[in-house]
Every structure is written in C-alpha cells, then in structure tokens.
Amino acid sequence: MTLGDPIGQLAPIRLEELVERAALQTRVDRKYLLPATDVDALLTEASDEIRVLQIGARRTFAYESVYFDTAGLLSYHLAAHRRRRRFKVRTRTYLDSAECWLEVKTRGPRGRTVKDRLPHDAGRADDVEPGSGYIEGVLDGAGITGADVLDLRPTLLTRYLRTTLFLPASCSRMTIDTQLTWEDGTRAVAVPHLAVVETKTGSCASPMDRILWAHGARPLRFSKYGTGLATLRPDLPSTRWRRTLGRHVLPHLDDDHPTTRERRTSPCHV
C-alpha cells in the first residue's frame, strides 16, 4: 500500500454485511482528534486489520446533520454538566443518496450510547414535528421526563465527509470524519485541520484503539453538537469540552474570526 491513497487500497465491505456484522446501535464510543494529515499513515499501518465501507464506487460520503434543542438549550446543558439522563435529537442526511433519518441518542447502562432512528423526509431535515411522537416515546423509554412538552427547534448544522471502516477482529467499526463545519444560523466555523476518529465497539477496545494509543492518542471529550455550539457561542458553559476547545479548535481559528474576537472580551464561563 502507498501513502498516496490508503483508503483506495483497503479491502471493501458492503453496507448489508457491515450492518449484519457490526450494527452496534448500543455501543461504547471512543473519540479521538488527530491532525488530518496523520490519517493516511494511520490507515497504512492498520491496513491488514480493516475493511472500508463501499457503496457503488464511493468510499467517502458527505453527511449533513441538523441538531435540535429547546429555546433554553436543555440538551446542550444536560451534556455540558454530564447529566446521566441526557439526550440528543438530530436529523442526519446522507447527501450522496438523499437518504435521511431522524435519530435520538440517549445513555444506556454503564454509559453506553443508545441510538434509535426512524426514516425521515430529507426535504424536511430541519423539522422534527413529523416524528414528535417517536421522539417522545424514545425519551420516555429512557426515563427522561417532560418529553411531551419539549419544543425542539433547529439549533446547529454540521457538515463533514465520513469514511467508515470495519474491524473484523473485534466486529467493531471506526469512522473518520474530515472537513467538518459548524453553522448556527448566525456564524460558521470550519476546522479542516482536524480529523475526528471514533471507534464504536461492544465493550472491549478495538485493535485500532490500541494502535491509536501506541501513537500517543487518547480518547477525549468531543461532541459535534456540544463542541460546535461551544465554539460558536462563547457565552455558553463549556467545562466538559474546554480542554478540547483549547487544544484542538480555538488555536486554529483566524484571529479575525467573530468567535475569536468575542472570546477575547468574554469572561470565562464554567
């Protein structure tokens, strides 16, 4: 394999086989942030241990997610303060196929992520009203009270490119997201220098986790919704993601970016 196109050299896996062998709707997620320039070397080292999702001729896919929250940002604050019964609601659109899903993420036993989803109209990706009953049912089932009165509205838009890998030795998955951007309707931030690497396992660490650890990478607190909104909104508490923001995001923003200018004059919020 050459460093020029490591993704192109990996053995493929079809979507049907990936879902059959590693659906992992309930799972342990470990997230890492790497310089985007380090991804090729990582894939080259692990080439004998992984396969890449291929649909048609594509191995990298464009994603767009709309996150929903209340006017008071209940979902954000529950996550920022690490409440056990926290949740996220979003629509996710696969831009290459125009397929869209309404997704609700909650916390299961032992801190595992539980994702429930329902097909959604891509033309209404910024509107969850058609799935309000579904959202209420999932949140009620997770023990989150008051789900029937949540007034959810679009709060953050994310876009990125994703490559999905299958790890046969552990029947687990790994995703690599690049070209990430955040928009909240007022301002936007792009972080092309970062690659978001996430392993999704049943419980035990995957071979890719061990390779990442050997290179000095460690799991960290990162949420596309939480970190993105904290980046765009310096007035919000960012305790849970402060280290991630300080080390990986804010130092790479232009000095003239509105978020950077606002943080210079804002008090430190915890």
KERORO-937465 format. One record per atom (N, C-alpha, C): x, y negated, z negated. Coordinates in steps of 0.2 Angstrom, whole numbers. Layout:
{pavo {X Y Z}}
...
//
This chain:
{pavo {4 6 0}}
{pavo {0 0 0}}
{pavo {4 -6 0}}
{pavo {2 -11 4}}
{pavo {6 -18 4}}
{pavo {2 -23 -1}}
{pavo {6 -28 -3}}
{pavo {3 -33 -7}}
{pavo {-2 -37 -2}}
{pavo {-1 -37 4}}
{pavo {-5 -41 9}}
{pavo {-12 -40 8}}
{pavo {-15 -34 7}}
{pavo {-22 -33 7}}
{pavo {-23 -27 3}}
{pavo {-22 -27 -4}}
{pavo {-23 -21 -8}}
{pavo {-30 -19 -8}}
{pavo {-35 -24 -8}}
{pavo {-42 -21 -8}}
{pavo {-44 -17 -2}}
{pavo {-41 -20 4}}
{pavo {-42 -16 10}}
{pavo {-39 -9 10}}
{pavo {-34 -8 6}}
{pavo {-31 -1 6}}
{pavo {-34 4 1}}
{pavo {-39 2 -3}}
{pavo {-42 6 -8}}
{pavo {-47 11 -4}}
{pavo {-47 17 -7}}
{pavo {-52 21 -5}}
{pavo {-59 19 -7}}
{pavo {-64 19 -2}}
{pavo {-71 16 -3}}
{pavo {-75 21 -7}}
{pavo {-81 18 -10}}
{pavo {-86 21 -13}}
{pavo {-93 18 -11}}
{pavo {-98 22 -10}}
{pavo {-104 19 -8}}
{pavo {-108 17 -14}}
{pavo {-113 12 -13}}
{pavo {-117 10 -18}}
{pavo {-121 15 -22}}
{pavo {-124 20 -18}}
{pavo {-128 25 -21}}
{pavo {-123 29 -25}}
{pavo {-117 31 -23}}
{pavo {-113 35 -28}}
{pavo {-111 31 -34}}
{pavo {-109 25 -33}}
{pavo {-107 21 -39}}
{pavo {-113 20 -44}}
{pavo {-119 19 -42}}
{pavo {-125 19 -46}}
{pavo {-126 26 -50}}
{pavo {-125 31 -46}}
{pavo {-126 38 -49}}
{pavo {-121 39 -54}}
{pavo {-114 37 -53}}
{pavo {-109 39 -57}}
{pavo {-107 34 -63}}
{pavo {-109 28 -62}}
{pavo {-107 23 -67}}
{pavo {-112 17 -67}}
{pavo {-119 19 -68}}
{pavo {-124 13 -68}}
{pavo {-122 9 -74}}
{pavo {-121 11 -80}}
{pavo {-119 8 -86}}
{pavo {-123 2 -87}}
{pavo {-130 3 -88}}
{pavo {-134 -3 -89}}
{pavo {-133 -5 -97}}
{pavo {-132 0 -101}}
{pavo {-130 -1 -108}}
{pavo {-122 1 -108}}
{pavo {-118 -4 -111}}
{pavo {-111 -3 -110}}
{pavo {-107 -8 -114}}
{pavo {-101 -7 -115}}
{pavo {-96 -11 -118}}
{pavo {-92 -15 -113}}
{pavo {-93 -22 -113}}
{pavo {-89 -26 -108}}
{pavo {-83 -29 -111}}
{pavo {-77 -29 -108}}
{pavo {-71 -32 -110}}
{pavo {-69 -37 -104}}
{pavo {-68 -43 -106}}
{pavo {-67 -48 -101}}
{pavo {-60 -51 -102}}
{pavo {-57 -52 -96}}
{pavo {-50 -55 -96}}
{pavo {-50 -61 -91}}
{pavo {-46 -66 -92}}
{pavo {-45 -71 -87}}
{pavo {-37 -71 -85}}
{pavo {-36 -70 -78}}
{pavo {-30 -70 -75}}
{pavo {-29 -75 -70}}
{pavo {-23 -77 -69}}
{pavo {-22 -81 -63}}
{pavo {-24 -77 -57}}
{pavo {-27 -81 -52}}
{pavo {-30 -77 -46}}
{pavo {-24 -74 -42}}
{pavo {-18 -77 -43}}
{pavo {-13 -75 -39}}
{pavo {-10 -68 -42}}
{pavo {-12 -66 -48}}
{pavo {-10 -60 -51}}
{pavo {-14 -54 -49}}
{pavo {-20 -55 -45}}
{pavo {-24 -49 -44}}
{pavo {-21 -44 -39}}
{pavo {-18 -46 -34}}
{pavo {-16 -41 -29}}
{pavo {-11 -37 -32}}
{pavo {-6 -39 -36}}
{pavo {-1 -35 -40}}
{pavo {-5 -30 -44}}
{pavo {-10 -32 -48}}
{pavo {-13 -28 -52}}
{pavo {-17 -22 -49}}
{pavo {-20 -23 -43}}
{pavo {-23 -18 -39}}
{pavo {-18 -14 -36}}
{pavo {-13 -16 -34}}
{pavo {-7 -12 -31}}
{pavo {-5 -7 -36}}
{pavo {-4 -9 -42}}
{pavo {-1 -4 -47}}
{pavo {-6 1 -49}}
{pavo {-13 -1 -49}}
{pavo {-18 4 -51}}
{pavo {-21 8 -45}}
{pavo {-18 7 -39}}
{pavo {-22 9 -33}}
{pavo {-24 17 -33}}
{pavo {-20 21 -36}}
{pavo {-22 28 -36}}
{pavo {-27 30 -41}}
{pavo {-29 25 -45}}
{pavo {-34 26 -51}}
{pavo {-41 23 -49}}
{pavo {-42 20 -43}}
{pavo {-48 16 -42}}
{pavo {-51 17 -35}}
{pavo {-57 16 -34}}
{pavo {-60 15 -28}}
{pavo {-64 9 -28}}
{pavo {-65 6 -22}}
{pavo {-69 0 -21}}
{pavo {-76 1 -18}}
{pavo {-80 -3 -20}}
{pavo {-87 -3 -18}}
{pavo {-87 -6 -10}}
{pavo {-90 -2 -6}}
{pavo {-90 -5 1}}
{pavo {-97 -4 4}}
{pavo {-100 -9 6}}
{pavo {-107 -9 9}}
{pavo {-106 -12 16}}
{pavo {-108 -8 21}}
{pavo {-106 -9 28}}
{pavo {-99 -10 29}}
{pavo {-96 -16 31}}
{pavo {-89 -17 32}}
{pavo {-87 -22 26}}
{pavo {-91 -23 21}}
{pavo {-89 -28 16}}
{pavo {-86 -25 10}}
{pavo {-81 -28 7}}
{pavo {-79 -26 1}}
{pavo {-79 -31 -5}}
{pavo {-80 -37 -2}}
{pavo {-81 -43 -7}}
{pavo {-87 -47 -5}}
{pavo {-91 -48 -10}}
{pavo {-98 -51 -9}}
{pavo {-99 -57 -13}}
{pavo {-103 -62 -10}}
{pavo {-105 -68 -13}}
{pavo {-111 -67 -17}}
{pavo {-110 -70 -24}}
{pavo {-115 -70 -29}}
{pavo {-118 -77 -30}}
{pavo {-124 -78 -32}}
{pavo {-126 -84 -35}}
{pavo {-131 -82 -41}}
{pavo {-130 -85 -46}}
{pavo {-134 -84 -52}}
{pavo {-137 -91 -55}}
{pavo {-143 -90 -57}}
{pavo {-146 -96 -60}}
{pavo {-148 -94 -67}}
{pavo {-145 -97 -72}}
{pavo {-147 -96 -79}}
{pavo {-152 -100 -81}}
{pavo {-157 -97 -86}}
{pavo {-162 -101 -88}}
{pavo {-162 -102 -96}}
{pavo {-164 -107 -98}}
{pavo {-164 -108 -105}}
{pavo {-170 -113 -107}}
{pavo {-171 -114 -114}}
{pavo {-176 -119 -116}}
{pavo {-173 -126 -116}}
{pavo {-177 -131 -117}}
{pavo {-175 -138 -117}}
{pavo {-170 -139 -122}}
{pavo {-170 -135 -128}}
{pavo {-165 -136 -133}}
{pavo {-160 -131 -133}}
{pavo {-159 -128 -127}}
{pavo {-154 -123 -126}}
{pavo {-153 -118 -131}}
{pavo {-159 -114 -133}}
{pavo {-159 -109 -138}}
{pavo {-154 -103 -136}}
{pavo {-154 -101 -130}}
{pavo {-150 -96 -128}}
{pavo {-142 -97 -129}}
{pavo {-141 -103 -127}}
{pavo {-134 -106 -127}}
{pavo {-132 -106 -135}}
{pavo {-136 -109 -139}}
{pavo {-134 -110 -146}}
{pavo {-134 -103 -150}}
{pavo {-138 -98 -148}}
{pavo {-138 -92 -151}}
{pavo {-131 -88 -149}}
{pavo {-129 -89 -143}}
{pavo {-122 -86 -141}}
{pavo {-116 -90 -144}}
{pavo {-117 -97 -144}}
{pavo {-111 -101 -147}}
{pavo {-110 -99 -154}}
{pavo {-116 -97 -158}}
{pavo {-115 -96 -165}}
{pavo {-115 -88 -167}}
{pavo {-115 -85 -161}}
{pavo {-114 -77 -162}}
{pavo {-119 -74 -166}}
{pavo {-125 -76 -164}}
{pavo {-131 -73 -167}}
{pavo {-132 -66 -164}}
{pavo {-134 -61 -168}}
{pavo {-134 -54 -166}}
{pavo {-140 -53 -161}}
{pavo {-146 -57 -162}}
{pavo {-151 -56 -158}}
{pavo {-151 -62 -152}}
{pavo {-146 -62 -149}}
{pavo {-145 -67 -143}}
{pavo {-147 -64 -137}}
{pavo {-148 -68 -132}}
{pavo {-151 -66 -125}}
{pavo {-149 -71 -120}}
{pavo {-149 -68 -114}}
{pavo {-148 -72 -108}}
{pavo {-153 -70 -103}}
{pavo {-156 -75 -99}}
{pavo {-160 -74 -94}}
{pavo {-158 -77 -87}}
{pavo {-158 -74 -82}}
{pavo {-155 -76 -76}}
{pavo {-158 -73 -70}}
{pavo {-158 -76 -64}}
{pavo {-159 -73 -58}}
{pavo {-152 -72 -54}}
{pavo {-151 -66 -51}}
{pavo {-145 -65 -48}}
{pavo {-146 -64 -40}}
{pavo {-143 -67 -36}}
{pavo {-144 -67 -29}}
{pavo {-138 -64 -25}}
{pavo {-139 -59 -22}}
{pavo {-133 -56 -18}}
{pavo {-134 -60 -11}}
{pavo {-129 -65 -10}}
{pavo {-130 -69 -4}}
{pavo {-129 -66 3}}
{pavo {-125 -60 3}}
{pavo {-124 -57 9}}
{pavo {-130 -53 11}}
{pavo {-135 -51 7}}
{pavo {-141 -47 8}}
{pavo {-147 -50 7}}
{pavo {-147 -56 3}}
{pavo {-153 -60 1}}
{pavo {-157 -56 -4}}
{pavo {-154 -51 -7}}
{pavo {-157 -47 -12}}
{pavo {-157 -51 -19}}
{pavo {-162 -51 -23}}
{pavo {-162 -55 -29}}
{pavo {-165 -51 -35}}
{pavo {-163 -52 -41}}
{pavo {-165 -48 -46}}
{pavo {-166 -53 -52}}
{pavo {-171 -52 -56}}
{pavo {-172 -56 -62}}
{pavo {-169 -51 -68}}
{pavo {-164 -54 -72}}
{pavo {-161 -50 -76}}
{pavo {-161 -53 -83}}
{pavo {-162 -49 -88}}
{pavo {-162 -51 -95}}
{pavo {-157 -46 -99}}
{pavo {-152 -50 -102}}
{pavo {-147 -47 -106}}
{pavo {-148 -48 -113}}
{pavo {-148 -42 -117}}
{pavo {-148 -43 -125}}
{pavo {-143 -39 -128}}
{pavo {-143 -38 -134}}
{pavo {-137 -35 -138}}
{pavo {-140 -28 -141}}
{pavo {-137 -23 -139}}
{pavo {-139 -16 -142}}
{pavo {-135 -14 -148}}
{pavo {-136 -8 -150}}
{pavo {-132 -6 -156}}
{pavo {-125 -6 -155}}
{pavo {-121 -8 -160}}
{pavo {-114 -8 -160}}
{pavo {-111 -14 -155}}
{pavo {-115 -19 -154}}
{pavo {-113 -24 -150}}
{pavo {-113 -23 -143}}
{pavo {-116 -18 -140}}
{pavo {-116 -16 -133}}
{pavo {-121 -21 -129}}
{pavo {-119 -22 -123}}
{pavo {-123 -26 -119}}
{pavo {-129 -22 -116}}
{pavo {-135 -24 -116}}
{pavo {-140 -20 -113}}
{pavo {-143 -25 -107}}
{pavo {-143 -23 -101}}
{pavo {-146 -27 -96}}
{pavo {-152 -23 -93}}
{pavo {-158 -27 -93}}
{pavo {-164 -25 -90}}
{pavo {-165 -29 -84}}
{pavo {-168 -27 -78}}
{pavo {-169 -31 -72}}
{pavo {-175 -29 -68}}
{pavo {-177 -33 -64}}
{pavo {-183 -32 -60}}
{pavo {-182 -36 -54}}
{pavo {-184 -33 -48}}
{pavo {-183 -36 -42}}
{pavo {-187 -43 -42}}
{pavo {-184 -48 -38}}
{pavo {-187 -55 -39}}
{pavo {-186 -58 -32}}
{pavo {-191 -62 -30}}
{pavo {-191 -66 -24}}
{pavo {-185 -71 -23}}
{pavo {-181 -69 -18}}
{pavo {-175 -74 -18}}
{pavo {-177 -81 -16}}
{pavo {-182 -82 -13}}
{pavo {-185 -89 -12}}
{pavo {-187 -92 -18}}
{pavo {-188 -89 -24}}
{pavo {-189 -92 -30}}
{pavo {-184 -90 -35}}
{pavo {-178 -91 -33}}
{pavo {-172 -89 -38}}
{pavo {-172 -94 -44}}
{pavo {-175 -100 -43}}
{pavo {-174 -105 -48}}
{pavo {-181 -105 -52}}
{pavo {-185 -100 -52}}
{pavo {-191 -100 -55}}
{pavo {-193 -93 -58}}
{pavo {-193 -92 -65}}
{pavo {-194 -86 -68}}
{pavo {-201 -85 -70}}
{pavo {-206 -89 -68}}
{pavo {-213 -89 -70}}
{pavo {-216 -82 -68}}
{pavo {-214 -80 -61}}
{pavo {-217 -73 -59}}
{pavo {-216 -67 -64}}
{pavo {-210 -68 -67}}
{pavo {-208 -62 -71}}
{pavo {-208 -64 -79}}
{pavo {-212 -69 -81}}
{pavo {-213 -71 -88}}
{pavo {-215 -65 -92}}
{pavo {-220 -61 -90}}
{pavo {-222 -56 -94}}
{pavo {-217 -51 -95}}
{pavo {-213 -49 -90}}
{pavo {-207 -45 -90}}
{pavo {-202 -47 -95}}
{pavo {-200 -53 -95}}
{pavo {-195 -56 -99}}
{pavo {-198 -56 -107}}
{pavo {-204 -57 -108}}
{pavo {-207 -57 -114}}
{pavo {-207 -50 -117}}
{pavo {-208 -45 -113}}
{pavo {-208 -38 -115}}
{pavo {-201 -36 -117}}
{pavo {-196 -38 -113}}
{pavo {-189 -35 -115}}
{pavo {-187 -39 -121}}
{pavo {-188 -45 -122}}
{pavo {-186 -49 -128}}
{pavo {-189 -46 -134}}
{pavo {-196 -45 -133}}
{pavo {-200 -42 -139}}
{pavo {-197 -35 -141}}
{pavo {-195 -31 -136}}
{pavo {-192 -24 -137}}
{pavo {-185 -25 -141}}
{pavo {-182 -30 -140}}
{pavo {-175 -31 -143}}
{pavo {-176 -35 -150}}
{pavo {-182 -36 -152}}
{pavo {-183 -39 -158}}
{pavo {-182 -46 -159}}
{pavo {-183 -50 -153}}
{pavo {-182 -57 -153}}
{pavo {-189 -60 -153}}
{pavo {-190 -63 -158}}
{pavo {-197 -66 -160}}
{pavo {-198 -72 -156}}
{pavo {-205 -74 -154}}
{pavo {-206 -80 -151}}
{pavo {-205 -80 -144}}
{pavo {-204 -74 -141}}
{pavo {-203 -74 -134}}
{pavo {-209 -76 -129}}
{pavo {-215 -76 -132}}
{pavo {-221 -78 -128}}
{pavo {-221 -85 -128}}
{pavo {-218 -89 -132}}
{pavo {-218 -97 -131}}
{pavo {-212 -100 -128}}
{pavo {-207 -96 -126}}
{pavo {-201 -99 -123}}
{pavo {-203 -102 -117}}
{pavo {-201 -109 -116}}
{pavo {-202 -112 -110}}
{pavo {-195 -113 -106}}
{pavo {-194 -108 -102}}
{pavo {-187 -107 -99}}
{pavo {-187 -111 -92}}
{pavo {-181 -114 -91}}
{pavo {-180 -118 -85}}
{pavo {-173 -117 -83}}
{pavo {-172 -118 -76}}
{pavo {-165 -118 -74}}
{pavo {-161 -123 -77}}
{pavo {-155 -120 -79}}
{pavo {-150 -124 -83}}
{pavo {-143 -124 -80}}
{pavo {-141 -119 -77}}
{pavo {-134 -118 -74}}
{pavo {-134 -114 -68}}
{pavo {-131 -116 -63}}
{pavo {-130 -112 -57}}
{pavo {-123 -110 -56}}
{pavo {-121 -104 -55}}
{pavo {-115 -101 -54}}
{pavo {-114 -98 -47}}
{pavo {-108 -99 -44}}
{pavo {-107 -95 -38}}
{pavo {-100 -92 -38}}
{pavo {-99 -87 -35}}
{pavo {-92 -83 -35}}
{pavo {-92 -78 -30}}
{pavo {-86 -75 -29}}
{pavo {-85 -69 -25}}
{pavo {-83 -63 -29}}
{pavo {-86 -58 -28}}
{pavo {-85 -52 -33}}
{pavo {-83 -46 -29}}
{pavo {-78 -42 -31}}
{pavo {-76 -36 -29}}
{pavo {-77 -31 -35}}
{pavo {-81 -25 -33}}
{pavo {-82 -20 -38}}
{pavo {-78 -14 -37}}
{pavo {-75 -12 -43}}
{pavo {-71 -6 -42}}
{pavo {-74 0 -47}}
{pavo {-73 6 -45}}
{pavo {-75 12 -48}}
{pavo {-69 15 -51}}
{pavo {-69 17 -57}}
{pavo {-63 20 -61}}
{pavo {-65 28 -62}}
{pavo {-63 32 -58}}
{pavo {-66 39 -58}}
{pavo {-64 43 -65}}
{pavo {-58 41 -67}}
{pavo {-55 45 -73}}
{pavo {-60 44 -79}}
{pavo {-63 38 -80}}
{pavo {-67 36 -85}}
{pavo {-75 35 -83}}
{pavo {-76 36 -77}}
{pavo {-83 35 -74}}
{pavo {-85 28 -76}}
{pavo {-81 23 -76}}
{pavo {-82 16 -78}}
{pavo {-81 12 -72}}
{pavo {-83 5 -73}}
{pavo {-82 0 -67}}
{pavo {-78 -5 -69}}
{pavo {-76 -9 -64}}
{pavo {-72 -15 -66}}
{pavo {-74 -20 -60}}
{pavo {-75 -26 -62}}
{pavo {-77 -32 -57}}
{pavo {-71 -37 -57}}
{pavo {-70 -40 -52}}
{pavo {-65 -45 -51}}
{pavo {-69 -51 -48}}
{pavo {-70 -57 -51}}
{pavo {-74 -62 -49}}
{pavo {-69 -68 -47}}
{pavo {-69 -71 -41}}
{pavo {-65 -77 -40}}
{pavo {-69 -82 -37}}
{pavo {-66 -88 -36}}
{pavo {-69 -94 -33}}
{pavo {-75 -96 -36}}
{pavo {-75 -96 -43}}
{pavo {-80 -97 -47}}
{pavo {-82 -105 -48}}
{pavo {-88 -107 -47}}
{pavo {-90 -114 -48}}
{pavo {-96 -114 -53}}
{pavo {-97 -119 -56}}
{pavo {-102 -121 -61}}
{pavo {-106 -127 -59}}
{pavo {-112 -127 -59}}
{pavo {-116 -134 -57}}
{pavo {-122 -134 -62}}
{pavo {-123 -140 -65}}
{pavo {-129 -141 -69}}
{pavo {-134 -146 -67}}
{pavo {-134 -148 -61}}
{pavo {-138 -152 -58}}
{pavo {-136 -160 -58}}
{pavo {-131 -161 -62}}
{pavo {-128 -167 -63}}
{pavo {-120 -168 -61}}
{pavo {-117 -162 -63}}
{pavo {-110 -162 -61}}
{pavo {-108 -155 -59}}
{pavo {-102 -154 -57}}
{pavo {-100 -147 -54}}
{pavo {-92 -147 -56}}
{pavo {-90 -140 -57}}
{pavo {-83 -139 -59}}
{pavo {-82 -132 -55}}
{pavo {-76 -132 -52}}
{pavo {-73 -126 -48}}
{pavo {-67 -124 -52}}
{pavo {-66 -118 -53}}
{pavo {-60 -115 -56}}
{pavo {-57 -110 -51}}
{pavo {-54 -112 -45}}
{pavo {-52 -107 -41}}
{pavo {-45 -104 -43}}
{pavo {-42 -106 -48}}
{pavo {-36 -104 -51}}
{pavo {-37 -97 -55}}
{pavo {-43 -96 -57}}
{pavo {-44 -91 -61}}
{pavo {-48 -85 -58}}
{pavo {-46 -79 -60}}
{pavo {-49 -73 -58}}
{pavo {-52 -70 -65}}
{pavo {-59 -69 -65}}
{pavo {-62 -66 -71}}
{pavo {-63 -58 -70}}
{pavo {-59 -55 -74}}
{pavo {-59 -47 -73}}
{pavo {-63 -44 -79}}
{pavo {-67 -40 -77}}
{pavo {-72 -37 -83}}
{pavo {-72 -29 -82}}
{pavo {-70 -26 -87}}
{pavo {-71 -19 -87}}
{pavo {-78 -17 -90}}
{pavo {-81 -12 -88}}
{pavo {-88 -10 -90}}
{pavo {-88 -3 -92}}
{pavo {-87 -1 -98}}
{pavo {-86 6 -100}}
{pavo {-92 8 -105}}
{pavo {-92 15 -105}}
{pavo {-97 18 -110}}
{pavo {-95 16 -117}}
{pavo {-89 17 -119}}
{pavo {-87 16 -126}}
{pavo {-79 15 -126}}
{pavo {-76 20 -124}}
{pavo {-68 20 -124}}
{pavo {-65 15 -118}}
{pavo {-59 13 -120}}
{pavo {-56 9 -115}}
{pavo {-55 13 -109}}
{pavo {-55 9 -103}}
{pavo {-53 12 -96}}
{pavo {-46 12 -95}}
{pavo {-43 16 -90}}
{pavo {-36 15 -88}}
{pavo {-34 8 -86}}
{pavo {-39 5 -83}}
{pavo {-37 -2 -81}}
{pavo {-37 -7 -87}}
{pavo {-40 -5 -92}}
{pavo {-39 -9 -99}}
{pavo {-32 -8 -101}}
{pavo {-30 -2 -101}}
{pavo {-23 0 -103}}
{pavo {-18 -4 -99}}
{pavo {-19 -4 -92}}
{pavo {-14 -7 -88}}
{pavo {-14 -15 -89}}
{pavo {-20 -18 -90}}
{pavo {-20 -25 -92}}
{pavo {-16 -26 -99}}
{pavo {-18 -22 -104}}
{pavo {-14 -23 -110}}
{pavo {-7 -22 -109}}
{pavo {-4 -18 -105}}
{pavo {3 -17 -104}}
{pavo {6 -23 -101}}
{pavo {2 -27 -97}}
{pavo {4 -33 -94}}
{pavo {3 -39 -99}}
{pavo {1 -38 -105}}
{pavo {0 -43 -110}}
{pavo {-7 -47 -110}}
{pavo {-11 -44 -105}}
{pavo {-18 -47 -105}}
{pavo {-22 -44 -111}}
{pavo {-26 -48 -114}}
{pavo {-31 -46 -119}}
{pavo {-38 -48 -118}}
{pavo {-43 -44 -120}}
{pavo {-50 -46 -120}}
{pavo {-51 -53 -123}}
{pavo {-55 -57 -120}}
{pavo {-56 -64 -124}}
{pavo {-64 -65 -123}}
{pavo {-66 -70 -127}}
{pavo {-72 -73 -126}}
{pavo {-73 -77 -120}}
{pavo {-77 -74 -116}}
{pavo {-79 -78 -110}}
{pavo {-86 -76 -107}}
{pavo {-90 -81 -106}}
{pavo {-97 -81 -103}}
{pavo {-97 -86 -98}}
{pavo {-100 -83 -92}}
{pavo {-100 -88 -86}}
{pavo {-105 -93 -88}}
{pavo {-111 -92 -92}}
{pavo {-115 -96 -94}}
{pavo {-113 -101 -100}}
{pavo {-110 -98 -105}}
{pavo {-108 -102 -111}}
{pavo {-102 -106 -109}}
{pavo {-97 -103 -106}}
{pavo {-91 -106 -105}}
{pavo {-92 -112 -100}}
{pavo {-96 -110 -95}}
{pavo {-98 -115 -90}}
{pavo {-101 -121 -92}}
{pavo {-107 -120 -96}}
{pavo {-110 -126 -99}}
{pavo {-106 -130 -104}}
{pavo {-102 -126 -108}}
{pavo {-97 -130 -112}}
{pavo {-92 -134 -109}}
{pavo {-90 -132 -103}}
{pavo {-86 -136 -99}}
{pavo {-89 -142 -96}}
{pavo {-95 -141 -94}}
{pavo {-99 -147 -91}}
{pavo {-102 -151 -96}}
{pavo {-103 -149 -102}}
{pavo {-106 -153 -107}}
{pavo {-102 -153 -113}}
{pavo {-98 -158 -114}}
{pavo {-93 -159 -120}}
{pavo {-97 -160 -126}}
{pavo {-103 -162 -126}}
{pavo {-107 -164 -132}}
{pavo {-109 -157 -135}}
{pavo {-109 -151 -132}}
{pavo {-111 -145 -135}}
{pavo {-106 -142 -139}}
{pavo {-108 -138 -144}}
{pavo {-103 -134 -148}}
{pavo {-100 -129 -144}}
{pavo {-94 -128 -144}}
{pavo {-90 -124 -140}}
{pavo {-85 -119 -144}}
{pavo {-87 -118 -151}}
{pavo {-82 -115 -155}}
{pavo {-81 -108 -152}}
{pavo {-85 -104 -150}}
{pavo {-84 -97 -148}}
{pavo {-80 -97 -142}}
{pavo {-80 -102 -137}}
{pavo {-76 -102 -131}}
{pavo {-70 -108 -131}}
{pavo {-69 -111 -137}}
{pavo {-64 -116 -137}}
{pavo {-57 -114 -135}}
{pavo {-55 -108 -137}}
{pavo {-48 -106 -135}}
{pavo {-48 -105 -128}}
{pavo {-53 -102 -125}}
{pavo {-54 -100 -118}}
{pavo {-54 -107 -114}}
{pavo {-58 -112 -116}}
{pavo {-58 -118 -113}}
{pavo {-51 -121 -113}}
{pavo {-48 -121 -119}}
{pavo {-41 -125 -120}}
{pavo {-36 -122 -116}}
{pavo {-36 -115 -115}}
{pavo {-30 -112 -112}}
{pavo {-31 -111 -105}}
{pavo {-37 -110 -103}}
{pavo {-38 -107 -96}}
{pavo {-42 -112 -91}}
{pavo {-46 -116 -94}}
{pavo {-51 -120 -90}}
{pavo {-49 -128 -89}}
{pavo {-49 -131 -95}}
{pavo {-48 -138 -95}}
{pavo {-41 -141 -93}}
{pavo {-36 -137 -94}}
{pavo {-29 -140 -92}}
{pavo {-29 -140 -84}}
{pavo {-33 -136 -81}}
{pavo {-33 -136 -73}}
{pavo {-38 -141 -70}}
{pavo {-42 -144 -74}}
{pavo {-46 -149 -71}}
{pavo {-42 -156 -69}}
{pavo {-44 -159 -64}}
{pavo {-41 -166 -62}}
{pavo {-42 -171 -68}}
{pavo {-38 -175 -69}}
{pavo {-38 -180 -74}}
{pavo {-44 -185 -73}}
{pavo {-46 -185 -67}}
{pavo {-52 -190 -65}}
{pavo {-58 -186 -65}}
{pavo {-58 -180 -66}}
{pavo {-65 -176 -66}}
{pavo {-69 -179 -72}}
{pavo {-76 -180 -71}}
{pavo {-80 -183 -76}}
{pavo {-80 -179 -83}}
{pavo {-79 -172 -82}}
{pavo {-79 -168 -89}}
{pavo {-73 -170 -92}}
{pavo {-67 -171 -89}}
{pavo {-61 -173 -92}}
{pavo {-61 -179 -95}}
{pavo {-64 -184 -92}}
{pavo {-64 -191 -94}}
{pavo {-69 -191 -101}}
{pavo {-74 -187 -100}}
{pavo {-79 -188 -106}}
{pavo {-76 -184 -112}}
{pavo {-72 -179 -111}}
{pavo {-69 -176 -117}}
{pavo {-64 -180 -120}}
{pavo {-61 -185 -116}}
{pavo {-56 -189 -119}}
{pavo {-59 -194 -125}}
{pavo {-65 -195 -124}}
{pavo {-69 -200 -128}}
{pavo {-74 -197 -133}}
{pavo {-75 -190 -132}}
{pavo {-80 -187 -136}}
{pavo {-77 -184 -142}}
{pavo {-80 -184 -148}}
{pavo {-77 -181 -154}}
{pavo {-77 -173 -153}}
{pavo {-73 -170 -157}}
{pavo {-73 -163 -157}}
{pavo {-79 -159 -160}}
{pavo {-83 -156 -156}}
{pavo {-89 -153 -159}}
{pavo {-88 -145 -160}}
{pavo {-90 -143 -166}}
{pavo {-89 -136 -168}}
{pavo {-96 -133 -169}}
//
